[in-house]
Amino acid sequence: MASSGERPDLDALRELEEVLRHLEHELASWRRRALSAETRLAEAGGDGDGPHDRTRALEDENHAMSERLLAAKGRLGDLLDRLRFLEQQQDNGGGGG
């Protein structure tokens, strides 16, 4: 909830910025992990089942990351909808000042 005297759209905007920062850090972390895994995979070469196992593990991680990303996009969409609603309310005279 907004503190007294503070616009509610600012709270929604702060929450949106926090989600975006979290998402940015999450994606950067996954990118570092993917690059590291690709390097390890390239260094391991094609001997035995090892690279195939690692590839499968990376595919599983990628799937999990995709699900998390979709969930984050959903939360982001909800926040954007809230922000638009609050802006519309303010434009319609709901701001009172």
Biopython code that builds the backbone (N, CA, C, O; Angstrom):
import numpy as np
from Bio.PDB.StructureBuilder import StructureBuilder

atoms = [
    (1, "MET", "N", (0.827, -1.184, 0.000)),
    (1, "MET", "CA", (0.000, 0.000, 0.000)),
    (1, "MET", "C", (0.872, 1.248, 0.000)),
    (1, "MET", "O", (2.014, 1.226, 0.458)),
    (2, "ALA", "N", (0.323, 2.314, -0.512)),
    (2, "ALA", "CA", (1.061, 3.573, -0.572)),
    (2, "ALA", "C", (1.076, 4.222, 0.795)),
    (2, "ALA", "O", (0.099, 4.151, 1.541)),
    (3, "SER", "N", (2.186, 4.852, 1.115)),
    (3, "SER", "CA", (2.242, 5.600, 2.357)),
    (3, "SER", "C", (1.437, 6.877, 2.182)),
    (3, "SER", "O", (1.154, 7.294, 1.059)),
    (4, "SER", "N", (1.070, 7.494, 3.295)),
    (4, "SER", "CA", (0.203, 8.669, 3.220)),
    (4, "SER", "C", (0.849, 9.763, 2.385)),
    (4, "SER", "O", (2.023, 10.091, 2.557)),
    (5, "GLY", "N", (0.052, 10.323, 1.472)),
    (5, "GLY", "CA", (0.535, 11.408, 0.628)),
    (5, "GLY", "C", (1.307, 10.963, -0.594)),
    (5, "GLY", "O", (1.695, 11.806, -1.403)),
    (6, "GLU", "N", (1.545, 9.682, -0.761)),
    (6, "GLU", "CA", (2.333, 9.206, -1.894)),
    (6, "GLU", "C", (1.404, 8.632, -2.957)),
    (6, "GLU", "O", (0.401, 7.996, -2.635)),
    (7, "ARG", "N", (1.738, 8.857, -4.215)),
    (7, "ARG", "CA", (0.907, 8.385, -5.328)),
    (7, "ARG", "C", (1.005, 6.866, -5.448)),
    (7, "ARG", "O", (2.102, 6.311, -5.391)),
    (8, "PRO", "N", (-0.135, 6.189, -5.614)),
    (8, "PRO", "CA", (-0.106, 4.723, -5.715)),
    (8, "PRO", "C", (0.596, 4.238, -6.978)),
    (8, "PRO", "O", (1.128, 3.128, -6.995)),
    (9, "ASP", "N", (0.605, 5.050, -8.040)),
    (9, "ASP", "CA", (1.284, 4.618, -9.256)),
    (9, "ASP", "C", (2.793, 4.545, -9.052)),
    (9, "ASP", "O", (3.479, 3.784, -9.735)),
    (10, "LEU", "N", (3.310, 5.333, -8.116)),
    (10, "LEU", "CA", (4.744, 5.270, -7.832)),
    (10, "LEU", "C", (5.111, 3.948, -7.171)),
    (10, "LEU", "O", (6.177, 3.394, -7.437)),
    (11, "ASP", "N", (4.226, 3.440, -6.307)),
    (11, "ASP", "CA", (4.475, 2.133, -5.702)),
    (11, "ASP", "C", (4.508, 1.051, -6.771)),
    (11, "ASP", "O", (5.378, 0.181, -6.755)),
    (12, "ALA", "N", (3.561, 1.107, -7.699)),
    (12, "ALA", "CA", (3.528, 0.115, -8.775)),
    (12, "ALA", "C", (4.774, 0.230, -9.644)),
    (12, "ALA", "O", (5.342, -0.782, -10.053)),
    (13, "LEU", "N", (5.194, 1.446, -9.924)),
    (13, "LEU", "CA", (6.391, 1.655, -10.738)),
    (13, "LEU", "C", (7.633, 1.131, -10.024)),
    (13, "LEU", "O", (8.494, 0.517, -10.656)),
    (14, "ARG", "N", (7.735, 1.362, -8.730)),
    (14, "ARG", "CA", (8.882, 0.835, -7.966)),
    (14, "ARG", "C", (8.886, -0.685, -7.978)),
    (14, "ARG", "O", (9.938, -1.308, -8.123)),
    (15, "GLU", "N", (7.711, -1.280, -7.825)),
    (15, "GLU", "CA", (7.616, -2.736, -7.845)),
    (15, "GLU", "C", (8.008, -3.275, -9.218)),
    (15, "GLU", "O", (8.694, -4.293, -9.313)),
    (16, "LEU", "N", (7.578, -2.601, -10.276)),
    (16, "LEU", "CA", (7.936, -2.984, -11.635)),
    (16, "LEU", "C", (9.452, -2.889, -11.828)),
    (16, "LEU", "O", (10.060, -3.797, -12.395)),
    (17, "GLU", "N", (10.053, -1.815, -11.368)),
    (17, "GLU", "CA", (11.505, -1.660, -11.498)),
    (17, "GLU", "C", (12.241, -2.757, -10.740)),
    (17, "GLU", "O", (13.261, -3.258, -11.212)),
    (18, "GLU", "N", (11.734, -3.131, -9.574)),
    (18, "GLU", "CA", (12.364, -4.192, -8.794)),
    (18, "GLU", "C", (12.294, -5.530, -9.536)),
    (18, "GLU", "O", (13.272, -6.277, -9.570)),
    (19, "VAL", "N", (11.139, -5.827, -10.125)),
    (19, "VAL", "CA", (10.998, -7.066, -10.888)),
    (19, "VAL", "C", (11.948, -7.059, -12.080)),
    (19, "VAL", "O", (12.584, -8.071, -12.375)),
    (20, "LEU", "N", (12.043, -5.929, -12.761)),
    (20, "LEU", "CA", (12.939, -5.838, -13.919)),
    (20, "LEU", "C", (14.394, -6.011, -13.513)),
    (20, "LEU", "O", (15.152, -6.688, -14.208)),
    (21, "ARG", "N", (14.797, -5.406, -12.393)),
    (21, "ARG", "CA", (16.180, -5.584, -11.920)),
    (21, "ARG", "C", (16.449, -7.044, -11.590)),
    (21, "ARG", "O", (17.504, -7.579, -11.931)),
    (22, "HIS", "N", (15.500, -7.682, -10.931)),
    (22, "HIS", "CA", (15.660, -9.093, -10.577)),
    (22, "HIS", "C", (15.767, -9.941, -11.842)),
    (22, "HIS", "O", (16.612, -10.832, -11.933)),
    (23, "LEU", "N", (14.920, -9.660, -12.798)),
    (23, "LEU", "CA", (14.931, -10.401, -14.054)),
    (23, "LEU", "C", (16.252, -10.205, -14.794)),
    (23, "LEU", "O", (16.803, -11.151, -15.357)),
    (24, "GLU", "N", (16.752, -8.980, -14.788)),
    (24, "GLU", "CA", (18.029, -8.693, -15.443)),
    (24, "GLU", "C", (19.160, -9.493, -14.798)),
    (24, "GLU", "O", (19.987, -10.075, -15.501)),
    (25, "HIS", "N", (19.201, -9.525, -13.470)),
    (25, "HIS", "CA", (20.239, -10.287, -12.778)),
    (25, "HIS", "C", (20.093, -11.782, -13.040)),
    (25, "HIS", "O", (21.083, -12.488, -13.232)),
    (26, "GLU", "N", (18.858, -12.253, -13.047)),
    (26, "GLU", "CA", (18.599, -13.671, -13.302)),
    (26, "GLU", "C", (19.092, -14.068, -14.696)),
    (26, "GLU", "O", (19.748, -15.096, -14.861)),
    (27, "LEU", "N", (18.773, -13.249, -15.687)),
    (27, "LEU", "CA", (19.203, -13.558, -17.051)),
    (27, "LEU", "C", (20.722, -13.502, -17.188)),
    (27, "LEU", "O", (21.313, -14.335, -17.875)),
    (28, "ALA", "N", (21.352, -12.536, -16.545)),
    (28, "ALA", "CA", (22.814, -12.440, -16.596)),
    (28, "ALA", "C", (23.450, -13.677, -15.968)),
    (28, "ALA", "O", (24.448, -14.195, -16.470)),
    (29, "SER", "N", (22.868, -14.145, -14.867)),
    (29, "SER", "CA", (23.385, -15.336, -14.201)),
    (29, "SER", "C", (23.256, -16.563, -15.104)),
    (29, "SER", "O", (24.193, -17.353, -15.221)),
    (30, "TRP", "N", (22.107, -16.720, -15.733)),
    (30, "TRP", "CA", (21.903, -17.855, -16.629)),
    (30, "TRP", "C", (22.825, -17.769, -17.830)),
    (30, "TRP", "O", (23.316, -18.794, -18.303)),
    (31, "ARG", "N", (23.067, -16.583, -18.327)),
    (31, "ARG", "CA", (23.970, -16.439, -19.476)),
    (31, "ARG", "C", (25.384, -16.857, -19.088)),
    (31, "ARG", "O", (26.053, -17.570, -19.836)),
    (32, "ARG", "N", (25.837, -16.412, -17.915)),
    (32, "ARG", "CA", (27.181, -16.816, -17.452)),
    (32, "ARG", "C", (27.274, -18.334, -17.320)),
    (32, "ARG", "O", (28.266, -18.940, -17.726)),
    (33, "ARG", "N", (26.243, -18.936, -16.754)),
    (33, "ARG", "CA", (26.246, -20.391, -16.577)),
    (33, "ARG", "C", (26.254, -21.106, -17.924)),
    (33, "ARG", "O", (26.957, -22.100, -18.104)),
    (34, "ALA", "N", (25.470, -20.597, -18.862)),
    (34, "ALA", "CA", (25.410, -21.223, -20.189)),
    (34, "ALA", "C", (26.755, -21.122, -20.899)),
    (34, "ALA", "O", (27.215, -22.089, -21.506)),
    (35, "LEU", "N", (27.383, -19.953, -20.824)),
    (35, "LEU", "CA", (28.693, -19.781, -21.464)),
    (35, "LEU", "C", (29.735, -20.696, -20.831)),
    (35, "LEU", "O", (30.553, -21.297, -21.527)),
    (36, "SER", "N", (29.698, -20.795, -19.511)),
    (36, "SER", "CA", (30.630, -21.668, -18.806)),
    (36, "SER", "C", (30.397, -23.127, -19.202)),
    (36, "SER", "O", (31.348, -23.873, -19.434)),
    (37, "ALA", "N", (29.146, -23.522, -19.277)),
    (37, "ALA", "CA", (28.823, -24.904, -19.645)),
    (37, "ALA", "C", (29.236, -25.191, -21.084)),
    (37, "ALA", "O", (29.742, -26.273, -21.381)),
    (38, "GLU", "N", (29.024, -24.238, -21.967)),
    (38, "GLU", "CA", (29.440, -24.427, -23.358)),
    (38, "GLU", "C", (30.955, -24.592, -23.452)),
    (38, "GLU", "O", (31.450, -25.412, -24.225)),
    (39, "THR", "N", (31.671, -23.822, -22.675)),
    (39, "THR", "CA", (33.131, -23.929, -22.662)),
    (39, "THR", "C", (33.561, -25.301, -22.158)),
    (39, "THR", "O", (34.420, -25.951, -22.754)),
    (40, "ARG", "N", (32.953, -25.736, -21.049)),
    (40, "ARG", "CA", (33.284, -27.066, -20.508)),
    (40, "ARG", "C", (32.951, -28.169, -21.509)),
    (40, "ARG", "O", (33.708, -29.127, -21.666)),
    (41, "LEU", "N", (31.834, -28.026, -22.169)),
    (41, "LEU", "CA", (31.420, -29.023, -23.149)),
    (41, "LEU", "C", (32.390, -29.071, -24.322)),
    (41, "LEU", "O", (32.743, -30.152, -24.795)),
    (42, "ALA", "N", (32.819, -27.913, -24.788)),
    (42, "ALA", "CA", (33.772, -27.856, -25.900)),
    (42, "ALA", "C", (35.117, -28.454, -25.495)),
    (42, "ALA", "O", (35.759, -29.143, -26.288)),
    (43, "GLU", "N", (35.539, -28.191, -24.262)),
    (43, "GLU", "CA", (36.819, -28.724, -23.783)),
    (43, "GLU", "C", (36.760, -30.233, -23.585)),
    (43, "GLU", "O", (37.771, -30.918, -23.741)),
    (44, "ALA", "N", (35.578, -30.760, -23.242)),
    (44, "ALA", "CA", (35.446, -32.190, -22.962)),
    (44, "ALA", "C", (35.517, -33.021, -24.235)),
    (44, "ALA", "O", (35.860, -34.202, -24.192)),
    (45, "GLY", "N", (35.195, -32.408, -25.360)),
    (45, "GLY", "CA", (35.239, -33.162, -26.614)),
    (45, "GLY", "C", (34.092, -34.156, -26.688)),
    (45, "GLY", "O", (33.079, -33.987, -26.010)),
    (46, "GLY", "N", (34.242, -35.193, -27.509)),
    (46, "GLY", "CA", (33.163, -36.149, -27.730)),
    (46, "GLY", "C", (33.445, -37.518, -27.188)),
    (46, "GLY", "O", (33.030, -38.497, -27.808)),
    (47, "ASP", "N", (34.129, -37.658, -26.065)),
    (47, "ASP", "CA", (34.482, -38.969, -25.549)),
    (47, "ASP", "C", (33.386, -39.554, -24.661)),
    (47, "ASP", "O", (33.093, -39.005, -23.598)),
    (48, "GLY", "N", (32.787, -40.645, -25.079)),
    (48, "GLY", "CA", (31.801, -41.344, -24.259)),
    (48, "GLY", "C", (30.478, -40.605, -24.156)),
    (48, "GLY", "O", (30.138, -39.772, -24.996)),
    (49, "ASP", "N", (29.741, -40.934, -23.101)),
    (49, "ASP", "CA", (28.416, -40.349, -22.897)),
    (49, "ASP", "C", (28.460, -39.050, -22.105)),
    (49, "ASP", "O", (27.433, -38.382, -21.984)),
    (50, "GLY", "N", (29.600, -38.674, -21.566)),
    (50, "GLY", "CA", (29.714, -37.479, -20.726)),
    (50, "GLY", "C", (29.099, -36.231, -21.342)),
    (50, "GLY", "O", (28.240, -35.608, -20.718)),
    (51, "PRO", "N", (29.512, -35.845, -22.545)),
    (51, "PRO", "CA", (28.945, -34.634, -23.145)),
    (51, "PRO", "C", (27.441, -34.728, -23.375)),
    (51, "PRO", "O", (26.722, -33.735, -23.260)),
    (52, "HIS", "N", (26.972, -35.933, -23.700)),
    (52, "HIS", "CA", (25.536, -36.093, -23.916)),
    (52, "HIS", "C", (24.771, -35.897, -22.615)),
    (52, "HIS", "O", (23.701, -35.288, -22.599)),
    (53, "ASP", "N", (25.323, -36.415, -21.529)),
    (53, "ASP", "CA", (24.696, -36.221, -20.227)),
    (53, "ASP", "C", (24.674, -34.745, -19.852)),
    (53, "ASP", "O", (23.673, -34.233, -19.350)),
    (54, "ARG", "N", (25.787, -34.073, -20.101)),
    (54, "ARG", "CA", (25.856, -32.642, -19.790)),
    (54, "ARG", "C", (24.897, -31.851, -20.672)),
    (54, "ARG", "O", (24.256, -30.904, -20.215)),
    (55, "THR", "N", (24.805, -32.248, -21.934)),
    (55, "THR", "CA", (23.880, -31.563, -22.834)),
    (55, "THR", "C", (22.452, -31.720, -22.336)),
    (55, "THR", "O", (21.682, -30.759, -22.332)),
    (56, "ARG", "N", (22.098, -32.923, -21.918)),
    (56, "ARG", "CA", (20.740, -33.158, -21.395)),
    (56, "ARG", "C", (20.497, -32.317, -20.139)),
    (56, "ARG", "O", (19.425, -31.736, -19.970)),
    (57, "ALA", "N", (21.501, -32.260, -19.266)),
    (57, "ALA", "CA", (21.354, -31.452, -18.057)),
    (57, "ALA", "C", (21.156, -29.980, -18.416)),
    (57, "ALA", "O", (20.339, -29.293, -17.804)),
    (58, "LEU", "N", (21.903, -29.501, -19.407)),
    (58, "LEU", "CA", (21.752, -28.111, -19.837)),
    (58, "LEU", "C", (20.380, -27.871, -20.455)),
    (58, "LEU", "O", (19.779, -26.817, -20.250)),
    (59, "GLU", "N", (19.890, -28.840, -21.205)),
    (59, "GLU", "CA", (18.554, -28.711, -21.781)),
    (59, "GLU", "C", (17.497, -28.645, -20.682)),
    (59, "GLU", "O", (16.542, -27.873, -20.776)),
    (60, "ASP", "N", (17.672, -29.455, -19.644)),
    (60, "ASP", "CA", (16.741, -29.424, -18.516)),
    (60, "ASP", "C", (16.790, -28.071, -17.808)),
    (60, "ASP", "O", (15.754, -27.504, -17.460)),
    (61, "GLU", "N", (18.000, -27.563, -17.599)),
    (61, "GLU", "CA", (18.143, -26.247, -16.974)),
    (61, "GLU", "C", (17.507, -25.165, -17.837)),
    (61, "GLU", "O", (16.846, -24.260, -17.328)),
    (62, "ASN", "N", (17.712, -25.267, -19.148)),
    (62, "ASN", "CA", (17.140, -24.297, -20.067)),
    (62, "ASN", "C", (15.612, -24.323, -19.991)),
    (62, "ASN", "O", (14.966, -23.275, -20.009)),
    (63, "HIS", "N", (15.045, -25.513, -19.907)),
    (63, "HIS", "CA", (13.590, -25.643, -19.790)),
    (63, "HIS", "C", (13.094, -24.997, -18.490)),
    (63, "HIS", "O", (12.100, -24.271, -18.489)),
    (64, "ALA", "N", (13.791, -25.269, -17.397)),
    (64, "ALA", "CA", (13.408, -24.682, -16.110)),
    (64, "ALA", "C", (13.516, -23.160, -16.164)),
    (64, "ALA", "O", (12.648, -22.452, -15.653)),
    (65, "MET", "N", (14.586, -22.661, -16.786)),
    (65, "MET", "CA", (14.770, -21.220, -16.910)),
    (65, "MET", "C", (13.656, -20.614, -17.752)),
    (65, "MET", "O", (13.156, -19.537, -17.426)),
    (66, "SER", "N", (13.261, -21.281, -18.819)),
    (66, "SER", "CA", (12.185, -20.779, -19.667)),
    (66, "SER", "C", (10.883, -20.668, -18.886)),
    (66, "SER", "O", (10.141, -19.697, -19.037)),
    (67, "GLU", "N", (10.610, -21.661, -18.053)),
    (67, "GLU", "CA", (9.397, -21.613, -17.223)),
    (67, "GLU", "C", (9.456, -20.447, -16.242)),
    (67, "GLU", "O", (8.463, -19.747, -16.045)),
    (68, "ARG", "N", (10.609, -20.241, -15.634)),
    (68, "ARG", "CA", (10.754, -19.120, -14.696)),
    (68, "ARG", "C", (10.609, -17.785, -15.415)),
    (68, "ARG", "O", (10.013, -16.846, -14.886)),
    (69, "LEU", "N", (11.157, -17.710, -16.620)),
    (69, "LEU", "CA", (11.059, -16.492, -17.405)),
    (69, "LEU", "C", (9.610, -16.200, -17.772)),
    (69, "LEU", "O", (9.173, -15.051, -17.701)),
    (70, "LEU", "N", (8.865, -17.222, -18.162)),
    (70, "LEU", "CA", (7.450, -17.034, -18.471)),
    (70, "LEU", "C", (6.674, -16.546, -17.248)),
    (70, "LEU", "O", (5.811, -15.676, -17.359)),
    (71, "ALA", "N", (6.990, -17.113, -16.084)),
    (71, "ALA", "CA", (6.321, -16.672, -14.858)),
    (71, "ALA", "C", (6.664, -15.211, -14.561)),
    (71, "ALA", "O", (5.791, -14.435, -14.172)),
    (72, "ALA", "N", (7.923, -14.840, -14.742)),
    (72, "ALA", "CA", (8.335, -13.454, -14.506)),
    (72, "ALA", "C", (7.652, -12.509, -15.484)),
    (72, "ALA", "O", (7.246, -11.410, -15.107)),
    (73, "LYS", "N", (7.523, -12.935, -16.745)),
    (73, "LYS", "CA", (6.825, -12.108, -17.729)),
    (73, "LYS", "C", (5.371, -11.915, -17.329)),
    (73, "LYS", "O", (4.811, -10.834, -17.509)),
    (74, "GLY", "N", (4.761, -12.958, -16.787)),
    (74, "GLY", "CA", (3.382, -12.855, -16.317)),
    (74, "GLY", "C", (3.249, -11.843, -15.197)),
    (74, "GLY", "O", (2.333, -11.021, -15.192)),
    (75, "ARG", "N", (4.176, -11.910, -14.242)),
    (75, "ARG", "CA", (4.156, -10.935, -13.132)),
    (75, "ARG", "C", (4.393, -9.533, -13.668)),
    (75, "ARG", "O", (3.761, -8.577, -13.220)),
    (76, "LEU", "N", (5.298, -9.411, -14.619)),
    (76, "LEU", "CA", (5.594, -8.115, -15.212)),
    (76, "LEU", "C", (4.360, -7.567, -15.922)),
    (76, "LEU", "O", (4.052, -6.382, -15.797)),
    (77, "GLY", "N", (3.653, -8.414, -16.663)),
    (77, "GLY", "CA", (2.425, -7.989, -17.329)),
    (77, "GLY", "C", (1.383, -7.508, -16.333)),
    (77, "GLY", "O", (0.704, -6.508, -16.568)),
    (78, "ASP", "N", (1.260, -8.225, -15.215)),
    (78, "ASP", "CA", (0.315, -7.810, -14.179)),
    (78, "ASP", "C", (0.680, -6.439, -13.621)),
    (78, "ASP", "O", (-0.190, -5.593, -13.410)),
    (79, "LEU", "N", (1.963, -6.227, -13.385)),
    (79, "LEU", "CA", (2.400, -4.931, -12.863)),
    (79, "LEU", "C", (2.156, -3.810, -13.869)),
    (79, "LEU", "O", (1.735, -2.715, -13.495)),
    (80, "LEU", "N", (2.420, -4.083, -15.135)),
    (80, "LEU", "CA", (2.161, -3.076, -16.168)),
    (80, "LEU", "C", (0.673, -2.746, -16.244)),
    (80, "LEU", "O", (0.298, -1.584, -16.403)),
    (81, "ASP", "N", (-0.173, -3.769, -16.132)),
    (81, "ASP", "CA", (-1.613, -3.527, -16.133)),
    (81, "ASP", "C", (-2.020, -2.648, -14.946)),
    (81, "ASP", "O", (-2.823, -1.726, -15.091)),
    (82, "ARG", "N", (-1.463, -2.941, -13.787)),
    (82, "ARG", "CA", (-1.765, -2.126, -12.596)),
    (82, "ARG", "C", (-1.321, -0.688, -12.801)),
    (82, "ARG", "O", (-2.043, 0.250, -12.464)),
    (83, "LEU", "N", (-0.126, -0.523, -13.357)),
    (83, "LEU", "CA", (0.410, 0.815, -13.573)),
    (83, "LEU", "C", (-0.458, 1.580, -14.568)),
    (83, "LEU", "O", (-0.759, 2.754, -14.355)),
    (84, "ARG", "N", (-0.857, 0.926, -15.642)),
    (84, "ARG", "CA", (-1.735, 1.580, -16.622)),
    (84, "ARG", "C", (-3.061, 1.980, -15.989)),
    (84, "ARG", "O", (-3.574, 3.071, -16.235)),
    (85, "PHE", "N", (-3.606, 1.091, -15.177)),
    (85, "PHE", "CA", (-4.867, 1.393, -14.508)),
    (85, "PHE", "C", (-4.722, 2.610, -13.604)),
    (85, "PHE", "O", (-5.567, 3.505, -13.614)),
    (86, "LEU", "N", (-3.647, 2.638, -12.823)),
    (86, "LEU", "CA", (-3.431, 3.761, -11.913)),
    (86, "LEU", "C", (-3.222, 5.064, -12.683)),
    (86, "LEU", "O", (-3.714, 6.118, -12.278)),
    (87, "GLU", "N", (-2.494, 4.984, -13.788)),
    (87, "GLU", "CA", (-2.295, 6.181, -14.606)),
    (87, "GLU", "C", (-3.622, 6.658, -15.190)),
    (87, "GLU", "O", (-3.882, 7.860, -15.253)),
    (88, "GLN", "N", (-4.457, 5.715, -15.617)),
    (88, "GLN", "CA", (-5.760, 6.067, -16.166)),
    (88, "GLN", "C", (-6.630, 6.709, -15.082)),
    (88, "GLN", "O", (-7.327, 7.691, -15.341)),
    (89, "GLN", "N", (-6.589, 6.164, -13.891)),
    (89, "GLN", "CA", (-7.357, 6.735, -12.780)),
    (89, "GLN", "C", (-6.899, 8.165, -12.498)),
    (89, "GLN", "O", (-7.713, 9.055, -12.253)),
    (90, "GLN", "N", (-5.595, 8.365, -12.537)),
    (90, "GLN", "CA", (-5.062, 9.695, -12.264)),
    (90, "GLN", "C", (-5.466, 10.659, -13.374)),
    (90, "GLN", "O", (-5.821, 11.804, -13.092)),
    (91, "ASP", "N", (-5.420, 10.219, -14.628)),
    (91, "ASP", "CA", (-5.813, 11.060, -15.760)),
    (91, "ASP", "C", (-7.288, 11.409, -15.725)),
    (91, "ASP", "O", (-7.694, 12.455, -16.231)),
    (92, "ASN", "N", (-8.098, 10.534, -15.126)),
    (92, "ASN", "CA", (-9.532, 10.767, -15.043)),
    (92, "ASN", "C", (-9.906, 11.603, -13.826)),
    (92, "ASN", "O", (-11.083, 11.691, -13.478)),
    (93, "GLY", "N", (-8.948, 12.200, -13.193)),
    (93, "GLY", "CA", (-9.233, 13.079, -12.052)),
    (93, "GLY", "C", (-9.176, 12.392, -10.701)),
    (93, "GLY", "O", (-9.557, 12.989, -9.694)),
    (94, "GLY", "N", (-8.716, 11.168, -10.654)),
    (94, "GLY", "CA", (-8.632, 10.457, -9.401)),
    (94, "GLY", "C", (-7.438, 10.863, -8.561)),
    (94, "GLY", "O", (-7.300, 10.411, -7.425)),
    (95, "GLY", "N", (-6.574, 11.709, -9.101)),
    (95, "GLY", "CA", (-5.352, 12.101, -8.394)),
    (95, "GLY", "C", (-5.599, 13.109, -7.288)),
    (95, "GLY", "O", (-4.919, 13.064, -6.263)),
    (96, "GLY", "N", (-6.544, 14.011, -7.461)),
    (96, "GLY", "CA", (-6.894, 14.974, -6.425)),
    (96, "GLY", "C", (-5.807, 15.962, -6.104)),
    (96, "GLY", "O", (-5.679, 16.359, -4.945)),
    (97, "GLY", "N", (-5.004, 16.387, -7.087)),
    (97, "GLY", "CA", (-4.054, 17.409, -6.698)),
    (97, "GLY", "C", (-3.180, 17.788, -7.719)),
    (97, "GLY", "O", (-2.326, 18.649, -7.512)),
]
sb = StructureBuilder()
sb.init_structure("model")
sb.init_model(0)
sb.init_chain("A")
sb.init_seg("    ")
for serial, (resi, resn, name, xyz) in enumerate(atoms, 1):
    if name == "N":
        sb.init_residue(resn, " ", resi, " ")
    sb.init_atom(name, np.array(xyz, "f"), 0.0, 1.0, " ", f" {name:<3s}", serial, name[0])
structure = sb.get_structure()
